[in-house]
Amino acid sequence: SLAARIEGFTITGGVALIAGGGVRVIDSSITLVGNTIIDNTSTDEGGGLYVSGGDTVLIDNEFLNNVAAFRGGGAALRDGLPVVRGNLFEGNDALSIDGGGLYVNDTLGQELLIEDNEFRDNDAGDDSGGLHVEQCLGVIQHNLVVGNVANDRGGGVHVHTTTGLLRFRNNLVLDNTSTEGAGLFTFTASPLVDNNTFVRNVGTSISEPSTMRVFEGTVRNNIIVIESGLAIDDAGSATFDNNDVYAFTGIEWHDTDRNNIDGNIDDDPEFANFAFSAAVDTWDLHLGPGSPCIDSNSSAVSLIDFDGSPADYNRAVIHARLA
């Protein structure tokens, strides 16, 4: 049978005492294209959208100012194959648990695809202000994750308990806040974290106020820039190579100083236009012509940057423009 399709609607003002304030789908597949899902509320999960037991395709939708009491302020997707492309998740709130913008939990272990989305100014009462991914494998790529807040871990993104290889690549993770892992926090997961840029993410923990907390997996070809605090909490078995970890006044590595080991450096990446005091949307994060990141990458690196252009500077670490 054909999956249901919802296209071009504004869905607003829904209030649900169960999961799914705006749209609720159970044991069926759904495609949503070009909708605005705004100002809906659930006293359970999925303030804007809740899908359980079916495949979900989300393309070019806006999830705005939705609220869930528990998980998935914008949307909560459970136990199906998710394809999430070109959506805006902004101003959503998971009041008490995880996934302010989007919460995905797939116990079936299928390959998700989350690409070309913007997660902006979402909040979570516990973990993962922008995006929460649990029991999944697949690809998370070319997303802008900016200004999200979690009361505990993973202000931007929290990856929990992967069932296979999860690739987190070519994302811009900027200006997010949580106690630790303010940009990215992973737990019982072994992701490949490749070719991302993390800038001005703020950890608020007294002991470990980190931008990135990765216990296992591979972290390579990333730029991590902090003004203060701790850049990477590396107390685990994860491997790190060919990263530029630059702390203006803070600490770069928590456990082992890896500067000048395995291709890691600690130099100012020399973005084309950047200041810690400036608004994020004024930054130009292309690498300037004198950047030490040019030609400093591992050979195993993506060939396309965040903005869709070929990775210039001979496949240097990711560089992209916000506009």
Secondary structure, DSSP 8 states (H G I E B T S, - for coil): ---EEEES-EEE--EESSS-SSEEEESS-EEEES-EEES-EESSS-SSEEEESS-EEEES-EEES-EESSS-SSEEEESS-EEEES-EEES-EESSSS-SSEEEE-TT--EEEEES-EEES-EESSS-SSEEEES-EEEEES-EEES-EESSB-SSEEEE--SS-EEEES-EEES-EESB-SSEEEES---EEES-EEES-EE--SS--EEEE-SSSEEES-EEEESSSEEEE--SS-EEES-EEEESSSEEESS---TTSTT-B-S---EEE--TTS-GGG-EEEE-TT-TTTT-S-SS--SB-TTSSB-HHHH-S--EE--
